Amino acid sequence: MTPAPELYKGQSCCGQQEQILLGQKGQSRVAFPAEIRCTLKRGGEFADTRYTIRYFQSDGKGLLKNDNGTVFKPNDRYPLTKEVFRLYYTSLSTDRQTIDVYVEDSFGKVQQLTFSFNNEREEGKDKLASSRH
C-alpha cells in the first residue's frame, strides 16, 4: 500500500499570501495570474507510479494553467510529470472564487487542496487576495 501523495503550496517570505492585482484600463479590468508554487512530496519511490492533476471550480469563474501553458479544463485529468511545478490562476469574475486542486497517483490515492480568492479594496485599488484551506 502506498501513502497518498502530498501537495504543498509554496510558502512566500514572511508568510504573506500570494496576490493578484486587478488593474483598470478604461472601463474594463485586466487580470494578472496568481502564481501557485507546488511541490509533490512522495511517501516513497514506487516503480511506475504516475500522477495526474485536475481541478474543479465551485465558486466564481477563472482559468487555471500549468507552467507549460496548458489551460486546464475542469475535471479533466492531466499527467503530472514534475515534482516541482507552478500553477497559474487568472480570475474572470469579480465574485468570490474557489478552486479545488486534486493530485492522484496511479494507485488511486488523492490529495486535495482548496484555494479561495476574494476581491478586496485597498487604498483605491482593486486587489484579489488568495488563500489556501
N, C-alpha and C positions, 0 to 999 in steps of 0.2 A: 504494500500500500504506500503510495507516495503522499507526502504532505501537500496541501493546497499551495499554489503559487501565491506569493505575496507581492503586492504592488504598492510602492511608496511614492507619494508625491514629493517632489524635490523641496527642500527647505531653503528659504531665502535668508539672507543676512538679517539678524535682529528679529526674526520671527514675523516679518511683515508678510502680508498676504500678497499674492500676485494681483495685479490690477490691470484693467484695460481702460483706456480713456476714449471717450467719445467726443470727437471734435465737431465743430459747426462749419458747414460750407453752404452759405446761403440758408435755405430752409431745411436742407437735408443733413442727416447725421452721417458721419464717416466712421465706421467701427474698425478698430485695430484688434488683431487677435491676442487673446490671453495665452501665454505660453505655460504649459503644464509639464514640468520635468519629471520623468518617471524612471524608476529602476525596478527591474524584475528581480526579486530575491527568491532563488530556488531553495527548496528544503533539502536538496541533494541532486546529484547528477545521475540521471537515469537515461539509458540508451534510447534513442529515437523519440524522446519526449518532444512534442510540438506544442506550441502555444498559439492561441488565437485571441483577438481583441474585438470587442463590439461595444456599442453604446446605445442607450435609449434616452430620449429627451422627454421628460414628463411635464415640464413647465416651460413656457416660452418658445422661442424659435431661434435657431442658430446653426452654425456649421462646425463640425469637428473634422480636423485633418491631422495626418501624421507628419513627421519630419521629412518624408519623401514627397509630400504634396498630395497624397491620396486623400480625397474627400470621402469620409465615411458616410454610408447610408445607414439610418437607424436599424438596428438588429441584424445587420449583415456582418458576418464574421470575416476577419482579415488576418492573415498569418502575421505573427509577431516573431520577427527573426533576430531582433537585437535585445540585449538585456538592459541597455540604457537607451532611452528614446524620449522624444518630445511629442506632445500633442498640442494642437493649436485650436482654441475655440473662438469663433467670431460670432458675436451677437447680431441677430437680425430683428430684434424686437426691443421694446423699452420695458417690457414686463419682467417680473421675476423669472429666472431661468434655472432649471435644474437638469443636470445630465448624470446618468449612471453609467460608469465605465466598467466593463466586465472583462477579466482575463481568465481564460480557461485552458487547462492543459489537456493533453490527449487522453488522460485517464478520467476526465470529467470533473476534476476539482476546479472550483470557481472562486475568484477573489473579486469583490465588488467595491468600487469607490464612487461616492456621490459628491458632485461639485454643484454649488449654488452660486448664482450670480445675481446681484441686486443693484438696481440703479440708485445712485445717491447724488445729492447736490453738495458740492464743496466749493466755497468761495466763487460762486457764479459759474462754475464749470460742471459739466456732466461727467460722472465717473461711474464705471461699472466695476464693483468690487467682487472678488471671488472668494469663496471659502470651501473647505473640504469637510465633509461629515464622516 
